[in-house]
Amino acid sequence: MEQIGEVVVLDDVVVVLGSYPALAGASLTVRRGEIVLLRGPNGAGKSTLLRLCAGLLPVSRGVAAVLGHDLATERDVVRSRVGLLGHRNGLYLDLTVRENVRFWGSLAGAGDEEVAAAIERLGLGGRLADVELGRTSAGQQRRTALACMVARRAELWLLDEPHAGLDAGARDELDLTLGEAAGAGATIIVASHELERAGALATRVVDVVAGQVRQQVAT
Amino acid sequence: MRRRTVAWAVAVKDLRVERRARVATLQVLPFAAIVMVLFAFALDSTAVVERVAPGLVWLATLFSMLVLVQRQFAVEAADGALDALRVAGVDPAAVFWGKAIALALQLAVLEVLLLGAAVVLYRTELRLDGVVLLVTTWVAATVALATVGTLYGGLAAGTTGRETLLPLLVFPVVAPVLIGATRAVEAALGTVGTPGDGWPWFGLVAVFAVAFGAGGTLAFGPLIDS
């Protein structure tokens, strides 16, 4: 796997949804190991930017590359190498934590050892790993989704309001998890309205306004 | 990842979900049994029941398949897993075949049990010279039903009113399979004609199985995306 310094490179990117320019000339560079917080009002383009980086939206104009792959021509490759966590976790509530992580890991060729390591890394080991996901807390389900990303070997984590629906304890757990993941080399972009919480975690804060990246502040 | 590996992972996952939730065992099997018993009561004639037994088995299978398909895609929709599979760039053809294999295995077991119920309830007799036709029709019809169910289950999954939409989509499409499988099994059991008369009907079912398999491979991705 190639190690590139710039994980995301957007240069004057326009994304048009219907007739509406959801991104209107956005430029952003994210380097490996960074935690970038996207902040801005509803409709500013934060989620669009995340979905673009996940390879889910076509680029109408400009240059966009993720993990060295051009988003205009190699979106399928990008999809397989990034993890997007939205408002839902994309998990199977009838399966156990371990079975969920094993399934998602198996899609990327992860073996049992890699799956076990992902479960341990997210603090889901022990008896919890064999509990049906539907019987676990919202925070544990979020961490299971992140464990699936680890097992899938996602190199770029795109998190859209990851704290939504979690209580204070679960939010603390999630922050701890994200901090550890970044320490282990993951690159993370977070869109959040939890500015104080996510800002404390971020290495850089980016303001998104009217589909453009306006200001970038290192923390 | 190779398509076959991903398809197998999806199939194993679906069967594991079923083993845990036991919807097929606790809901679909009793439902199918009730349908078979109600047919027997409604027709209320041994001669008629013996004559139409193959059609009743396939009808009960078809009704049960709808319950299985709706359950299969409800599991995917509950926490956005089907969307997550697409977002993760997983080959949609592999997802289609994985889900179709899991559904086919469940249907195959159900059909054997329903045929057994027909033997007990309707006094259907099996003929040794019709066994090859019976087994090949069983395989082809199961594949056809599983591929159609998976394809349209995926299409209906993202829509409102999917519970009512799915039978509306599936019933007209599987009509040739139902007719062909019924005629072939009638011939295999000797209730109408001889086993030799059933092979053209088997051919019809096999053509539909191949067509739906190929169609699902190509169309499943665009269908669930839209």
Boltz contact constraints between the chains, C-beta under 6 A:
constraints:
  - contact:
      token1: [A, 76]
      token2: [B, 89]
      max_distance: 6.0
  - contact:
      token1: [A, 79]
      token2: [B, 89]
      max_distance: 6.0
  - contact:
      token1: [A, 80]
      token2: [B, 89]
      max_distance: 6.0
  - contact:
      token1: [A, 84]
      token2: [B, 87]
      max_distance: 6.0
  - contact:
      token1: [A, 88]
      token2: [B, 79]
      max_distance: 6.0
  - contact:
      token1: [A, 88]
      token2: [B, 80]
      max_distance: 6.0
  - contact:
      token1: [A, 89]
      token2: [B, 79]
      max_distance: 6.0
  - contact:
      token1: [A, 90]
      token2: [B, 80]
      max_distance: 6.0
  - contact:
      token1: [A, 90]
      token2: [B, 81]
      max_distance: 6.0
  - contact:
      token1: [A, 90]
      token2: [B, 84]
      max_distance: 6.0
  - contact:
      token1: [A, 91]
      token2: [B, 79]
      max_distance: 6.0
  - contact:
      token1: [A, 92]
      token2: [B, 17]
      max_distance: 6.0
  - contact:
      token1: [A, 92]
      token2: [B, 81]
      max_distance: 6.0
  - contact:
      token1: [A, 93]
      token2: [B, 78]
      max_distance: 6.0
  - contact:
      token1: [A, 94]
      token2: [B, 17]
      max_distance: 6.0
  - contact:
      token1: [A, 94]
      token2: [B, 20]
      max_distance: 6.0
  - contact:
      token1: [A, 94]
      token2: [B, 21]
      max_distance: 6.0
  - contact:
      token1: [A, 103]
      token2: [B, 13]
      max_distance: 6.0
  - contact:
      token1: [A, 106]
      token2: [B, 9]
      max_distance: 6.0
  - contact:
      token1: [A, 107]
      token2: [B, 6]
      max_distance: 6.0
  - contact:
      token1: [A, 107]
      token2: [B, 90]
      max_distance: 6.0
  - contact:
      token1: [A, 109]
      token2: [B, 1]
      max_distance: 6.0
